[in-house]
Amino acid sequence: MGRDLVLIVDDHAGFRRFARRMLESSGFGVAEVDCGEAAIVAVAEMQPDLVLLDVQLPDLNGFEVAKRLRGEGAAARIVLTSTRCRSDYGPRIARDRFITKSELSGAVLRDIAGARQ
């Protein structure tokens, strides 16, 4: 299996640093951006395997970013993430995978990457 590329999209630099260290130590390639508009550009340019997408971003929310990525035909698996729990978002997260930031691990993302259709 090749080295999967994960794009971390989060406006908190501390979380991005933490996630980058954890995912790189688990064998992932990692890139990062801090807002939704930059994520849309980065996905088109880098074509990551996974997008770890914060629900609450300063410009576009994660739901809107995910919708736009799907509309543009992005092949990346989208994984929404938040400090809040799944039930706080109701049916809005039904289409994409969701994990809380506390659940993030290399193993969880490896399982998601392996489930690619």
N, CA, C and O atoms as a GROMACS GRO file, in nm:
protein
  468
    1MET      N    1   0.085  -0.117   0.000
    1MET     CA    2   0.000   0.000   0.000
    1MET      C    3   0.089   0.123   0.000
    1MET      O    4   0.188   0.128   0.073
    2GLY      N    5   0.054   0.223  -0.082
    2GLY     CA    6   0.129   0.348  -0.085
    2GLY      C    7   0.102   0.431   0.039
    2GLY      O    8   0.018   0.397   0.123
    3ARG      N    9   0.174   0.536   0.048
    3ARG     CA   10   0.160   0.628   0.162
    3ARG      C   11   0.042   0.721   0.134
    3ARG      O   12   0.052   0.808   0.048
    4ASP      N   13  -0.068   0.703   0.206
    4ASP     CA   14  -0.187   0.786   0.188
    4ASP      C   15  -0.158   0.930   0.230
    4ASP      O   16  -0.090   0.953   0.330
    5LEU      N   17  -0.209   1.024   0.152
    5LEU     CA   18  -0.194   1.166   0.184
    5LEU      C   19  -0.321   1.217   0.250
    5LEU      O   20  -0.431   1.202   0.196
    6VAL      N   21  -0.304   1.276   0.368
    6VAL     CA   22  -0.416   1.335   0.442
    6VAL      C   23  -0.400   1.486   0.440
    6VAL      O   24  -0.293   1.538   0.471
    7LEU      N   25  -0.507   1.556   0.403
    7LEU     CA   26  -0.510   1.701   0.412
    7LEU      C   27  -0.587   1.736   0.538
    7LEU      O   28  -0.705   1.705   0.550
    8ILE      N   29  -0.520   1.802   0.631
    8ILE     CA   30  -0.583   1.848   0.755
    8ILE      C   31  -0.635   1.989   0.731
    8ILE      O   32  -0.559   2.078   0.692
    9VAL      N   33  -0.764   2.009   0.754
    9VAL     CA   34  -0.825   2.140   0.736
    9VAL      C   35  -0.880   2.182   0.872
    9VAL      O   36  -0.984   2.133   0.917
   10ASP      N   37  -0.810   2.274   0.937
   10ASP     CA   38  -0.849   2.317   1.071
   10ASP      C   39  -0.788   2.454   1.097
   10ASP      O   40  -0.674   2.480   1.059
   11ASP      N   41  -0.864   2.543   1.160
   11ASP     CA   42  -0.814   2.677   1.187
   11ASP      C   43  -0.730   2.686   1.313
   11ASP      O   44  -0.674   2.792   1.341
   12HIS      N   45  -0.719   2.580   1.390
   12HIS     CA   46  -0.637   2.581   1.511
   12HIS      C   47  -0.501   2.518   1.483
   12HIS      O   48  -0.490   2.398   1.459
   13ALA      N   49  -0.398   2.602   1.486
   13ALA     CA   50  -0.262   2.555   1.454
   13ALA      C   51  -0.217   2.444   1.549
   13ALA      O   52  -0.149   2.351   1.506
   14GLY      N   53  -0.254   2.454   1.674
   14GLY     CA   54  -0.215   2.350   1.771
   14GLY      C   55  -0.271   2.214   1.736
   14GLY      O   56  -0.201   2.113   1.746
   15PHE      N   57  -0.398   2.210   1.694
   15PHE     CA   58  -0.456   2.082   1.653
   15PHE      C   59  -0.388   2.030   1.528
   15PHE      O   60  -0.359   1.911   1.518
   16ARG      N   61  -0.361   2.119   1.432
   16ARG     CA   62  -0.293   2.074   1.309
   16ARG      C   63  -0.157   2.015   1.341
   16ARG      O   64  -0.120   1.911   1.285
   17ARG      N   65  -0.081   2.078   1.430
   17ARG     CA   66   0.052   2.024   1.468
   17ARG      C   67   0.037   1.887   1.532
   17ARG      O   68   0.109   1.794   1.498
   18PHE      N   69  -0.056   1.875   1.626
   18PHE     CA   70  -0.080   1.748   1.695
   18PHE      C   71  -0.119   1.639   1.594
   18PHE      O   72  -0.062   1.530   1.596
   19ALA      N   73  -0.216   1.669   1.508
   19ALA     CA   74  -0.263   1.571   1.411
   19ALA      C   75  -0.152   1.533   1.313
   19ALA      O   76  -0.137   1.416   1.279
   20ARG      N   77  -0.075   1.631   1.268
   20ARG     CA   78   0.035   1.604   1.176
   20ARG      C   79   0.134   1.506   1.238
   20ARG      O   80   0.171   1.407   1.174
   21ARG      N   81   0.178   1.533   1.359
   21ARG     CA   82   0.275   1.444   1.426
   21ARG      C   83   0.219   1.303   1.438
   21ARG      O   84   0.288   1.205   1.408
   22MET      N   85   0.095   1.293   1.482
   22MET     CA   86   0.036   1.161   1.502
   22MET      C   87   0.023   1.086   1.369
   22MET      O   88   0.058   0.969   1.360
   23LEU      N   89  -0.025   1.154   1.266
   23LEU     CA   90  -0.048   1.086   1.139
   23LEU      C   91   0.083   1.053   1.068
   23LEU      O   92   0.095   0.946   1.008
   24GLU      N   93   0.180   1.143   1.073
   24GLU     CA   94   0.310   1.111   1.013
   24GLU      C   95   0.374   0.992   1.082
   24GLU      O   96   0.437   0.909   1.017
   25SER      N   97   0.361   0.984   1.215
   25SER     CA   98   0.419   0.870   1.286
   25SER      C   99   0.346   0.739   1.254
   25SER      O  100   0.399   0.631   1.278
   26SER      N  101   0.225   0.751   1.199
   26SER     CA  102   0.148   0.634   1.158
   26SER      C  103   0.167   0.602   1.009
   26SER      O  104   0.101   0.513   0.956
   27GLY      N  105   0.257   0.676   0.943
   27GLY     CA  106   0.290   0.645   0.804
   27GLY      C  107   0.215   0.724   0.698
   27GLY      O  108   0.230   0.696   0.579
   28PHE      N  109   0.136   0.821   0.738
   28PHE     CA  110   0.064   0.903   0.641
   28PHE      C  111   0.151   1.019   0.594
   28PHE      O  112   0.236   1.068   0.668
   29GLY      N  113   0.131   1.060   0.471
   29GLY     CA  114   0.180   1.189   0.425
   29GLY      C  115   0.078   1.291   0.470
   29GLY      O  116  -0.042   1.262   0.473
   30VAL      N  117   0.122   1.411   0.506
   30VAL     CA  118   0.030   1.510   0.561
   30VAL      C  119   0.055   1.646   0.499
   30VAL      O  120   0.169   1.688   0.482
   31ALA      N  121  -0.054   1.714   0.466
   31ALA     CA  122  -0.053   1.854   0.427
   31ALA      C  123  -0.159   1.922   0.513
   31ALA      O  124  -0.245   1.855   0.570
   32GLU      N  125  -0.153   2.053   0.523
   32GLU     CA  126  -0.251   2.121   0.607
   32GLU      C  127  -0.283   2.259   0.554
   32GLU      O  128  -0.199   2.326   0.494
   33VAL      N  129  -0.406   2.300   0.579
   33VAL     CA  130  -0.454   2.435   0.550
   33VAL      C  131  -0.543   2.479   0.666
   33VAL      O  132  -0.586   2.398   0.747
   34ASP      N  133  -0.570   2.611   0.671
   34ASP     CA  134  -0.642   2.663   0.787
   34ASP      C  135  -0.782   2.716   0.758
   34ASP      O  136  -0.845   2.773   0.847
   35CYS      N  137  -0.832   2.699   0.636
   35CYS     CA  138  -0.967   2.746   0.606
   35CYS      C  139  -1.029   2.667   0.490
   35CYS      O  140  -0.960   2.592   0.421
   36GLY      N  141  -1.158   2.686   0.472
   36GLY     CA  142  -1.231   2.611   0.371
   36GLY      C  143  -1.192   2.643   0.228
   36GLY      O  144  -1.177   2.552   0.147
   37GLU      N  145  -1.176   2.770   0.196
   37GLU     CA  146  -1.138   2.808   0.060
   37GLU      C  147  -1.002   2.749   0.023
   37GLU      O  148  -0.984   2.699  -0.088
   38ALA      N  149  -0.907   2.753   0.116
   38ALA     CA  150  -0.776   2.694   0.091
   38ALA      C  151  -0.786   2.544   0.074
   38ALA      O  152  -0.710   2.484  -0.002
   39ALA      N  153  -0.880   2.481   0.145
   39ALA     CA  154  -0.899   2.336   0.133
   39ALA      C  155  -0.945   2.299  -0.008
   39ALA      O  156  -0.898   2.200  -0.064
   40ILE      N  157  -1.036   2.376  -0.063
   40ILE     CA  158  -1.088   2.346  -0.196
   40ILE      C  159  -0.976   2.355  -0.299
   40ILE      O  160  -0.966   2.270  -0.388
   41VAL      N  161  -0.892   2.457  -0.287
   41VAL     CA  162  -0.778   2.472  -0.378
   41VAL      C  163  -0.678   2.357  -0.358
   41VAL      O  164  -0.631   2.297  -0.455
   42ALA      N  165  -0.647   2.327  -0.231
   42ALA     CA  166  -0.548   2.224  -0.201
   42ALA      C  167  -0.592   2.086  -0.250
   42ALA      O  168  -0.511   2.009  -0.299
   43VAL      N  169  -0.720   2.054  -0.236
   43VAL     CA  170  -0.768   1.924  -0.281
   43VAL      C  171  -0.753   1.913  -0.433
   43VAL      O  172  -0.712   1.808  -0.483
   44ALA      N  173  -0.785   2.019  -0.505
   44ALA     CA  174  -0.770   2.016  -0.651
   44ALA      C  175  -0.624   2.000  -0.691
   44ALA      O  176  -0.594   1.928  -0.787
   45GLU      N  177  -0.534   2.066  -0.620
   45GLU     CA  178  -0.392   2.061  -0.655
   45GLU      C  179  -0.323   1.934  -0.609
   45GLU      O  180  -0.244   1.875  -0.684
   46MET      N  181  -0.350   1.890  -0.487
   46MET     CA  182  -0.277   1.777  -0.426
   46MET      C  183  -0.344   1.643  -0.444
   46MET      O  184  -0.277   1.539  -0.440
   47GLN      N  185  -0.474   1.642  -0.463
   47GLN     CA  186  -0.552   1.520  -0.474
   47GLN      C  187  -0.522   1.423  -0.359
   47GLN      O  188  -0.477   1.310  -0.382
   48PRO      N  189  -0.547   1.467  -0.236
   48PRO     CA  190  -0.521   1.380  -0.121
   48PRO      C  191  -0.616   1.260  -0.120
   48PRO      O  192  -0.720   1.260  -0.186
   49ASP      N  193  -0.577   1.159  -0.045
   49ASP     CA  194  -0.661   1.041  -0.030
   49ASP      C  195  -0.773   1.066   0.072
   49ASP      O  196  -0.885   1.017   0.057
   50LEU      N  197  -0.740   1.143   0.175
   50LEU     CA  198  -0.834   1.174   0.283
   50LEU      C  199  -0.828   1.322   0.313
   50LEU      O  200  -0.722   1.384   0.306
   51VAL      N  201  -0.944   1.379   0.347
   51VAL     CA  202  -0.951   1.517   0.394
   51VAL      C  203  -1.009   1.513   0.534
   51VAL      O  204  -1.125   1.477   0.553
   52LEU      N  205  -0.929   1.552   0.632
   52LEU     CA  206  -0.973   1.561   0.771
   52LEU      C  207  -1.023   1.703   0.789
   52LEU      O  208  -0.943   1.796   0.801
   53LEU      N  209  -1.154   1.722   0.792
   53LEU     CA  210  -1.218   1.850   0.774
   53LEU      C  211  -1.293   1.894   0.899
   53LEU      O  212  -1.395   1.835   0.936
   54ASP      N  213  -1.243   1.999   0.962
   54ASP     CA  214  -1.310   2.055   1.080
   54ASP      C  215  -1.447   2.109   1.038
   54ASP      O  216  -1.460   2.170   0.932
   55VAL      N  217  -1.547   2.087   1.119
   55VAL     CA  218  -1.682   2.134   1.089
   55VAL      C  219  -1.689   2.286   1.100
   55VAL      O  220  -1.756   2.350   1.020
   56GLN      N  221  -1.621   2.344   1.198
   56GLN     CA  222  -1.630   2.488   1.221
   56GLN      C  223  -1.502   2.556   1.176
   56GLN      O  224  -1.399   2.548   1.243
   57LEU      N  225  -1.510   2.622   1.062
   57LEU     CA  226  -1.398   2.695   1.005
   57LEU      C  227  -1.435   2.843   0.998
   57LEU      O  228  -1.553   2.878   1.002
   58PRO      N  229  -1.336   2.931   0.987
   58PRO     CA  230  -1.367   3.075   0.989
   58PRO      C  231  -1.437   3.130   0.865
   58PRO      O  232  -1.506   3.232   0.874
   59ASP      N  233  -1.422   3.065   0.750
   59ASP     CA  234  -1.483   3.119   0.629
   59ASP      C  235  -1.604   3.038   0.584
   59ASP      O  236  -1.714   3.092   0.575
   60LEU      N  237  -1.586   2.913   0.556
   60LEU     CA  238  -1.695   2.822   0.518
   60LEU      C  239  -1.702   2.713   0.624
   60LEU      O  240  -1.599   2.674   0.679
   61ASN      N  241  -1.822   2.664   0.654
   61ASN     CA  242  -1.824   2.552   0.749
   61ASN      C  243  -1.788   2.424   0.674
   61ASN      O  244  -1.794   2.418   0.552
   62GLY      N  245  -1.751   2.323   0.750
   62GLY     CA  246  -1.708   2.197   0.690
   62GLY      C  247  -1.813   2.131   0.602
   62GLY      O  248  -1.778   2.063   0.506
   63PHE      N  249  -1.941   2.150   0.634
   63PHE     CA  250  -2.047   2.093   0.552
   63PHE      C  251  -2.045   2.154   0.412
   63PHE      O  252  -2.060   2.083   0.312
   64GLU      N  253  -2.027   2.285   0.406
   64GLU     CA  254  -2.023   2.354   0.276
   64GLU      C  255  -1.899   2.312   0.197
   64GLU      O  256  -1.907   2.290   0.076
   65VAL      N  257  -1.785   2.301   0.265
   65VAL     CA  258  -1.663   2.257   0.197
   65VAL      C  259  -1.682   2.117   0.140
   65VAL      O  260  -1.646   2.091   0.025
   66ALA      N  261  -1.737   2.027   0.220
   66ALA     CA  262  -1.760   1.889   0.174
   66ALA      C  263  -1.853   1.888   0.053
   66ALA      O  264  -1.828   1.815  -0.043
   67LYS      N  265  -1.959   1.967   0.058
   67LYS     CA  266  -2.053   1.974  -0.054
   67LYS      C  267  -1.983   2.023  -0.181
   67LYS      O  268  -2.004   1.968  -0.289
   68ARG      N  269  -1.902   2.126  -0.167
   68ARG     CA  270  -1.831   2.178  -0.284
   68ARG      C  271  -1.730   2.078  -0.338
   68ARG      O  272  -1.716   2.064  -0.459
   69LEU      N  273  -1.659   2.009  -0.249
   69LEU     CA  274  -1.562   1.909  -0.294
   69LEU      C  275  -1.632   1.797  -0.372
   69LEU      O  276  -1.585   1.756  -0.478
   70ARG      N  277  -1.744   1.749  -0.318
   70ARG     CA  278  -1.819   1.645  -0.390
   70ARG      C  279  -1.868   1.698  -0.524
   70ARG      O  280  -1.865   1.626  -0.624
   71GLY      N  281  -1.915   1.822  -0.525
   71GLY     CA  282  -1.965   1.882  -0.649
   71GLY      C  283  -1.858   1.897  -0.756
   71GLY      O  284  -1.887   1.894  -0.875
   72GLU      N  285  -1.734   1.912  -0.712
   72GLU     CA  286  -1.622   1.924  -0.805
   72GLU      C  287  -1.560   1.789  -0.838
   72GLU      O  288  -1.459   1.782  -0.908
   73GLY      N  289  -1.620   1.682  -0.787
   73GLY     CA  290  -1.575   1.548  -0.821
   73GLY      C  291  -1.451   1.500  -0.748
   73GLY      O  292  -1.382   1.411  -0.796
   74ALA      N  293  -1.422   1.557  -0.633
   74ALA     CA  294  -1.304   1.515  -0.556
   74ALA      C  295  -1.315   1.367  -0.519
   74ALA      O  296  -1.419   1.321  -0.474
   75ALA      N  297  -1.206   1.295  -0.539
   75ALA     CA  298  -1.205   1.152  -0.508
   75ALA      C  299  -1.169   1.124  -0.362
   75ALA      O  300  -1.185   1.011  -0.316
   76ALA      N  301  -1.123   1.224  -0.290
   76ALA     CA  302  -1.079   1.206  -0.152
   76ALA      C  303  -1.195   1.164  -0.062
   76ALA      O  304  -1.308   1.208  -0.080
   77ARG      N  305  -1.165   1.079   0.034
   77ARG     CA  306  -1.262   1.046   0.138
   77ARG      C  307  -1.265   1.165   0.232
   77ARG      O  308  -1.160   1.216   0.272
   78ILE      N  309  -1.384   1.210   0.267
   78ILE     CA  310  -1.400   1.324   0.356
   78ILE      C  311  -1.436   1.273   0.494
   78ILE      O  312  -1.529   1.195   0.512
   79VAL      N  313  -1.359   1.320   0.592
   79VAL     CA  314  -1.383   1.284   0.731
   79VAL      C  315  -1.404   1.413   0.808
   79VAL      O  316  -1.310   1.488   0.833
   80LEU      N  317  -1.530   1.440   0.845
   80LEU     CA  318  -1.560   1.558   0.924
   80LEU      C  319  -1.514   1.534   1.067
   80LEU      O  320  -1.520   1.423   1.118
   81THR      N  321  -1.468   1.641   1.130
   81THR     CA  322  -1.420   1.628   1.268
   81THR      C  323  -1.460   1.751   1.348
   81THR      O  324  -1.476   1.860   1.294
   82SER      N  325  -1.474   1.732   1.477
   82SER     CA  326  -1.513   1.840   1.567
   82SER      C  327  -1.481   1.799   1.710
   82SER      O  328  -1.461   1.681   1.740
   83THR      N  329  -1.476   1.898   1.797
   83THR     CA  330  -1.466   1.867   1.940
   83THR      C  331  -1.604   1.829   1.994
   83THR      O  332  -1.614   1.767   2.100
   84ARG      N  333  -1.708   1.866   1.921
   84ARG     CA  334  -1.844   1.833   1.961
   84ARG      C  335  -1.879   1.691   1.916
   84ARG      O  336  -1.812   1.635   1.829
   85CYS      N  337  -1.981   1.634   1.975
   85CYS     CA  338  -2.018   1.495   1.942
   85CYS      C  339  -2.109   1.489   1.819
   85CYS      O  340  -2.170   1.589   1.780
   86ARG      N  341  -2.115   1.372   1.761
   86ARG     CA  342  -2.193   1.346   1.640
   86ARG      C  343  -2.338   1.393   1.654
   86ARG      O  344  -2.392   1.454   1.562
   87SER      N  345  -2.400   1.366   1.765
   87SER     CA  346  -2.542   1.399   1.782
   87SER      C  347  -2.568   1.549   1.777
   87SER      O  348  -2.681   1.591   1.751
   88ASP      N  349  -2.467   1.630   1.802
   88ASP     CA  350  -2.485   1.775   1.794
   88ASP      C  351  -2.514   1.822   1.652
   88ASP      O  352  -2.568   1.931   1.633
   89TYR      N  353  -2.478   1.742   1.553
   89TYR     CA  354  -2.494   1.782   1.413
   89TYR      C  355  -2.610   1.714   1.343
   89TYR      O  356  -2.644   1.750   1.230
   90GLY      N  357  -2.672   1.616   1.407
   90GLY     CA  358  -2.788   1.551   1.350
   90GLY      C  359  -2.764   1.494   1.212
   90GLY      O  360  -2.657   1.441   1.184
   91PRO      N  361  -2.864   1.505   1.124
   91PRO     CA  362  -2.855   1.444   0.991
   91PRO      C  363  -2.756   1.512   0.897
   91PRO      O  364  -2.727   1.459   0.790
   92ARG      N  365  -2.703   1.629   0.935
   92ARG     CA  366  -2.609   1.699   0.845
   92ARG      C  367  -2.482   1.620   0.821
   92ARG      O  368  -2.413   1.644   0.722
   93ILE      N  369  -2.448   1.525   0.909
   93ILE     CA  370  -2.325   1.449   0.888
   93ILE      C  371  -2.351   1.310   0.831
   93ILE      O  372  -2.260   1.227   0.826
   94ALA      N  373  -2.470   1.283   0.789
   94ALA     CA  374  -2.506   1.149   0.742
   94ALA      C  375  -2.427   1.108   0.618
   94ALA      O  376  -2.401   0.988   0.600
   95ARG      N  377  -2.387   1.201   0.533
   95ARG     CA  378  -2.324   1.165   0.406
   95ARG      C  379  -2.174   1.137   0.419
   95ARG      O  380  -2.120   1.060   0.340
   96ASP      N  381  -2.108   1.197   0.516
   96ASP     CA  382  -1.964   1.182   0.532
   96ASP      C  383  -1.931   1.111   0.662
   96ASP      O  384  -2.012   1.106   0.755
   97ARG      N  385  -1.810   1.056   0.668
   97ARG     CA  386  -1.762   0.999   0.793
   97ARG      C  387  -1.745   1.112   0.893
   97ARG      O  388  -1.720   1.226   0.854
   98PHE      N  389  -1.757   1.081   1.020
   98PHE     CA  390  -1.739   1.180   1.126
   98PHE      C  391  -1.667   1.115   1.242
   98PHE      O  392  -1.702   1.004   1.283
   99ILE      N  393  -1.567   1.184   1.294
   99ILE     CA  394  -1.503   1.142   1.419
   99ILE      C  395  -1.482   1.266   1.503
   99ILE      O  396  -1.461   1.375   1.451
  100THR      N  397  -1.488   1.248   1.634
  100THR     CA  398  -1.452   1.360   1.720
  100THR      C  399  -1.300   1.372   1.721
  100THR      O  400  -1.228   1.276   1.693
  101LYS      N  401  -1.253   1.491   1.752
  101LYS     CA  402  -1.108   1.512   1.754
  101LYS      C  403  -1.040   1.420   1.856
  101LYS      O  404  -0.926   1.380   1.836
  102SER      N  405  -1.110   1.388   1.963
  102SER     CA  406  -1.051   1.298   2.064
  102SER      C  407  -1.040   1.154   2.014
  102SER      O  408  -0.963   1.076   2.070
  103GLU      N  409  -1.115   1.117   1.909
  103GLU     CA  410  -1.110   0.982   1.853
  103GLU      C  411  -1.002   0.967   1.745
  103GLU      O  412  -0.973   0.856   1.700
  104LEU      N  413  -0.944   1.079   1.703
  104LEU     CA  414  -0.849   1.075   1.593
  104LEU      C  415  -0.727   0.990   1.628
  104LEU      O  416  -0.665   1.006   1.732
  105SER      N  417  -0.696   0.899   1.536
  105SER     CA  418  -0.574   0.819   1.548
  105SER      C  419  -0.535   0.771   1.409
  105SER      O  420  -0.616   0.772   1.316
  106GLY      N  421  -0.412   0.731   1.397
  106GLY     CA  422  -0.368   0.675   1.270
  106GLY      C  423  -0.447   0.550   1.234
  106GLY      O  424  -0.480   0.529   1.118
  107ALA      N  425  -0.478   0.469   1.334
  107ALA     CA  426  -0.552   0.345   1.308
  107ALA      C  427  -0.692   0.374   1.255
  107ALA      O  428  -0.739   0.307   1.163
  108VAL      N  429  -0.759   0.475   1.312
  108VAL     CA  430  -0.894   0.510   1.265
  108VAL      C  431  -0.889   0.557   1.120
  108VAL      O  432  -0.970   0.514   1.039
  109LEU      N  433  -0.794   0.644   1.087
  109LEU     CA  434  -0.784   0.691   0.950
  109LEU      C  435  -0.737   0.582   0.855
  109LEU      O  436  -0.777   0.581   0.739
  110ARG      N  437  -0.655   0.492   0.902
  110ARG     CA  438  -0.612   0.379   0.818
  110ARG      C  439  -0.733   0.292   0.785
  110ARG      O  440  -0.746   0.245   0.672
  111ASP      N  441  -0.822   0.269   0.882
  111ASP     CA  442  -0.945   0.193   0.855
  111ASP      C  443  -1.032   0.264   0.752
  111ASP      O  444  -1.087   0.200   0.662
  112ILE      N  445  -1.043   0.394   0.764
  112ILE     CA  446  -1.123   0.471   0.668
  112ILE      C  447  -1.058   0.467   0.530
  112ILE      O  448  -1.127   0.450   0.429
  113ALA      N  449  -0.928   0.482   0.524
  113ALA     CA  450  -0.856   0.477   0.396
  113ALA      C  451  -0.872   0.339   0.332
  113ALA      O  452  -0.886   0.329   0.210
  114GLY      N  453  -0.870   0.235   0.412
  114GLY     CA  454  -0.885   0.100   0.361
  114GLY      C  455  -1.025   0.070   0.312
  114GLY      O  456  -1.046  -0.023   0.235
  115ALA      N  457  -1.122   0.149   0.357
  115ALA     CA  458  -1.262   0.128   0.318
  115ALA      C  459  -1.297   0.199   0.189
  115ALA      O  460  -1.413   0.202   0.150
  116ARG      N  461  -1.196   0.256   0.122
  116ARG     CA  462  -1.222   0.327  -0.005
  116ARG      C  463  -1.293   0.236  -0.102
  116ARG      O  464  -1.262   0.117  -0.112
  117GLN      N  465  -1.388   0.292  -0.173
  117GLN     CA  466  -1.465   0.211  -0.268
  117GLN      C  467  -1.408   0.223  -0.406
  117GLN      O  468  -1.459   0.162  -0.500
   0.00000   0.00000   0.00000
